[in-house]
Amino acid sequence: MVRMLQLAYPIPGAVLRSTRDADAAVESVEVIGPLAQHLLTHDFEKKGGNLFTKPAGSGQEIEINVLMPRTDSSRGIRPKDVPGLGQVDTLPELTLALSGPGLVLDVSAELLDGTPIEFRTRVPRLDVAVVLKAHSWKARGLSDPRDLADLHSLMEIHQAHPDAP
């Protein structure tokens, strides 16, 4: 999310942090089954109710976590049973992220093995991304330096692009 926002709102000299994991927030249970099947047909392995992995070479793995919003008032990640899939993690802050239009991006990328891919994705607006990342940082005990680096990057984007949604 942060890297895609950095590419959508470029900043000269910005430090781009790459990861091999992605969180895929989906709005409803009905989307999870087809998404899971699609991942499995593309050589991902299901490692949990919502975790899918795929070897990426050199002993590394790509991870995709499928997440859903939750509307109750409890804090943090809570599992939800999804028939035919198992447990899927839910987060209340995803309700905010999925409620707005977000930013639709057409992405061209190169995988670690050199394979080019193109896809369209939606990422949260900048202000919502800050909320999501702040929640992540707090949930990890304010101790993960990657979350702090991401928050710093989001603030740099805001400073350079004050009119960005």
N, C-alpha and C positions, 0 to 999 in steps of 0.2 A: 504494500500500500504506500509506504513512505517513498520507496524508490520510484514508483510510478508517478507519484505526485512531484517528485524532484524532476522527473523527465518532462512532465506536463508544464511545470513552472521552473524553467532552468535558472540556475544561479551560477555565475562564473566562480570557479574555484571551490564549489561545494564538494564535500566528500560523499561519494556514493557508496552505500553499504549494500552488499548483495547477500542474499540468503538462499538456502535450498529448501525453504519451507514456505507454504502459503496457507492462509486461512481463507476458506470459501464460505461466506455467509449466504445462506439460502433462506427464503422467506417462509417456506412451508414444508411439511413432511412429504408432500406429494412430489417435490423436486428431488428429494434425497435418493429415492430408489433409482430413477433413471440416471442421476449423476453418478451414483456408486457403480452401476452397471457399465457406464461409459468409461470410468476410470479402470475397472477390471479388464475391459476389452482392450485397453491401451497399456497393458502390462503392469498396472499398479497392483499391489497386494494389500488386502485389508488386514490391518494390524489391530484393529479395535473397532468399536461402533462407528467412530467418525475419523479414524486415522488411516490414510492410504499412503503407501510408500512404493518407490520404484528405484531400482539401482541406477546410478548416474555415472558409473565408472570410477575408477581409482578408489573403490571401497566406500564411496559416498552415496547418499540416498536423497531423493527428492521426497518431501513430505507434504501432503495436503490434508489439512484438518477441516472437515465439514462441520460448520457451526450453525446454530439456529438462534433467533431472538427469543426472548422470554418476557412476559409482561407482568410477572408478579414482582413483589418488592424485595425479594431476597437478593443478597449480593453475591457476586462471584459466579464461577462456573458451576452449573448444576446439570447432571445427566438427565436425559429424557429418553424413555423407551420408545423406539420406533419399530413397529412390527416388520419383520423380515430383514432388519438391518442391525438391531441391537441398540445400544445406547449412543446418543448423540449429545454432545455438550451444548448447553444453551447459556447465553449471556444476556442480561437485561440491556446493556448498552447497544447491542445490535439492533434493538427496536428503533433507536434513534438513527443508527446508520442506514437502515433500510427504509426509513420513513420518507426520506427526501430523494430528489432525483439523482444525486451523486454526479460524478463526472464520468462520461463514457469515453473510453480510450481505445483506439485501434493500435495494437501492439505488434511490432515485428521484432523477433528475438532470435538468438542463436543458442541452442542447447549446448551443454558441455561437450557432447560428441560432435558438434559442428552442424547438427541438423537445424535448418531454419524453420521457424514456426510463425504463424500469424494468427491473431485472435482479437476479439473485441471483449473488453471487460468494463465493469463499472467499479469505480473506487469512490469512497466517501469524499464529500467536500472537505476542504482543508480544516475548517472549524470542527467538523465531526471527527476527522482523523486525530486531531489533538485530544479530543475527549476519549476516543478509543485507546490511544496510546497511553494516556495518563492512567486509565483504568488498568491496563496491562501492567504498567510499571508498579502501581500500588498493589495489584494482586500478587506480584512477585516480590513483595516486601521492600520495594523501593531500592532493590539491590542489583538489578540487572543493568549493567552499563550500556547495553545495546538499546534498551528502552530510552534511556537518557539521551543517547546519541540521536535516536530517532526524533525525540521531542525537540532537541536542538535543531535538527534539520527542518522540522515543520515550522519552527519559529523563524528560521532563516527564510523559508519560503514566504511566510507572512510578511516579513520585513521587506523583502524584495518585490513582492506582488501583493500590496495591501488590499487590492480590490478582488483578489481571488476569493471565490465563495468558500 
